[in-house]
């Protein structure tokens, strides 16, 4: 293919309509037809990246192999397409302006007055086309964050207008995702919000080529004709996006609506081959027809917002389908776990995952949860901070180091079993300065993790500042906390586990980032398998702690 084609996904009426899921679903269909596809996200906030954002503000921060801290939508892209993303797949206003200002300071604009148009818009256009010019993709789908009409989105909308004009209608199109609300008092769907949203888009010089309409009720032919007429799109390009029981149904729903065919027709690309969704539908079949059920406690401190642990929740879905198990996840706030509540909150569970996080809030509750899981042989999975809590718990309650702690919580800890990484000690800035991205890990044969991965050398993604303190490694191993994964380059401990426990594993990295529909993560698969075994046993006989 000579030219890369570009698809832009904008949103109107309301936020949280699911632009990322629509973009990922379209990409999945195009990929299933044999096209090389990638997706990028343009975020209008001024943060350089979401790395310094509180999870309550923007959900989880997703990390790519090349160490980029990105928007959580990139997780959807990877989970649907099973292909890795990179720094180029997520662009923020902060990064755009930072780049332009740095160029101005270097004198690259030759004394010109630096303006939003053309300098900011040119930078946006360059970023949009980086992936397209790589030669690796036939189609690049670009999701524009925010809602049409927002002040912060205007430079992106203008850049899209310019690109559409420069590339031509056969090389670029705009999909506008909008809302068709249902007024129960009137008993009907209303198109006026969509009409106004499309009008706002047209005021910026952009005509929507495809309308994807989020709705709770089916769109009638009359309503589709009305939308097509008033919004200046072809009727076949009015696509219904009805509420689905799972996001993984959306590609099939978009296939039924013909979204991929409409896009391929306008981009003058072949659409005569049938999408191969065999593996995708096999996953859906197993996901929707489980043979067993388990309940897992997700112990965290951002549990009020589900998006804070989005990748973990999706990894449970993937692993559940692989095991033909329905995974019920119970969110438990670690701040509210203590000696009086621990049994009530955890004893009925089939497994416990202690989640990642930063700061000292809720730390003691996480340690209590680890102790309960260890003493009662309850399957345990600790990720990043969760792994560190397992090391602290074991140091205190088995090794006898009652004042063991992490220097993140107590800078003057008597026994800093979790310490600040050496290269982090002189860092003063927060953004993009952690240990980030893909790192190797050598596994110990005969361990639970080696059995799960079925290989000796793995590569996993990291996002942390603090590490297992190797000064305590010998003591902890003698006491029974095995080191079963080590970074071969740095010698740092990546994985700990207990030998005399059904399944007790803590990992310093984030396995959830690499779990996809096509490749569920092996540790999540093994953890859910252990939870199934535990659920079938006599739990009441095992739970001894009051």
C-alpha positions, 0 to 999 in steps of 0.5 A: 500500500502506497499511502497510510490511511488515517481515521480520526475519532472525535466525541460529542455531547458527553465524556465517557461514551467509549471512544477508546473502545470504538477505536479499538473495535474498529481496529480489531475488525480492520486487523481481522481483515488483514490490515496493519493497524495501530491506534494513538490517543491525543490527550488535551490536558497540559500534563506532559503525561499522566504519570503524576496524575492521581488515579482518582483524576484519570484512572490508571497510568498505563506503561508501554515497553519503551517506558512511556507513562500513558493514558489507560486507553492504550491498554484497550488498544493492546488488549484488543490488537495484541500488539505493543504500543509506544511513546508515539501512541500517546500525545498530550498538550503538555508534550506538544507545547513543551516540544514547541517551546524547546524548538523556539528556545533553540531558534528553530523558528528563525525569529517568527512569532510562535502561534497556535496556528501554525506552530502548535497545529504543525506539531500535532500533525507531525505527531499524528503522522509519525506512526503512519510514516514508519511504513509499519501500518496501513491504517492509523486510527487517532482518538481525540480526547475530550469532547468537541467544543472544549477549549482545550481540544480546539488545536487538535480539531484544527489540526485534523481539519488541516490534515483532512484537507492535505491528505484528501477524502480518500486518505482520511475520515472522521468518525464522530461518537455521540449520544442519543439520550432516551427520555423516559417521560417522553418515551423516545430517543432524542437526536437534538444533542447529536445535531448540535454536536455535529454542528459544533464540529462543522463550525470548526470546519470538519464534516463527520463522515461516520456517526457512531451513536451510543444508545440504550435503545435500538435506532429505528430506520426513521431515526437513522434517516433523520440523523443522516439528513440533519447531520449530513452523513450517508444513512449507512454511515449512521452506526448504532452503538448499543449498550453491551454486556461486555466491551469485548462484544463491541467488535462483533456489534460494529461488524453487524452495523458495518462500521468497518465496511463504511470506513474501508469504502471511503478510504478506497480499500478492499472490503471483500474479505471476511474478518477472521474473528475465530479466536476472538469469538472463542474467547467470548464463548469461554468468557460467557459460559464459565464452568466455575466461579471464584471470588477474588479480593482486590485490596487497594486504596483507589478502589472507589474508581474502577479505572484505577485498576483497569488493567488488573480487572481486564487481566482477570477477565482474560485469565477467567476465560482461559480457565473457563471461570467467572471471576468476581472481583470484590474491591476492598479498601485497605484503609478499612482493614484492621484486626477487627475487620480482617476476617469479615472482609477476607475469610470468604474469598478464594484469593487475594490480590494486593494492588500497586500504589504509592504513598503510606495511606492504607499500607498497614491494611495491605500488610494485614491482608498479606498476613491473613493470606499467608497464614490461612493458605489463601492464594495470594498475588502481590503486584509492585507495592503488593509484593513489597508489602509481602516482604515487609509482612514476612520480615515483621512476623516471621523473621522477627524484625518488628520495625521492618518497613519501606523507606517510602513510608518511614524514611528512617526505618530501622529495617528498610527491607524495601529501599529507594533505588540507588539511582533514584536518590538524587532525583528531585523531579517526579514525572518520568523518573521512575524505573519504567518500561520493559526489563528482563527477569531470570526465573528459578526452575522449580518455582511457581512462576517458572511453572506458570511462564514455562521459560527461564527468561521473561520480560515485564514492564515496571513502574516504581521507585523502591526495591527489595533491599538485597541486604536482607535477602539472605535472612529472608530466604533462610526464613522461607521467603524464596527469591524466584526471579532476579533482574540479570543486569542489576541483581535486583529481586523481581519475584518472591514466593513461598514454597509451603503455600498453595500459591503465594507470589509477589512480583515487583513488575506489572504483569497486568499491562501485558495481558491481552485477549489473545495472550492472557497473562500466565501469572493471572492464569495460574493465580485463578487456577489456584483460586479454583482449587482453593474454592473447591476445598474446605475453606472453613477448616483452613481459616484459623485467624480471628 
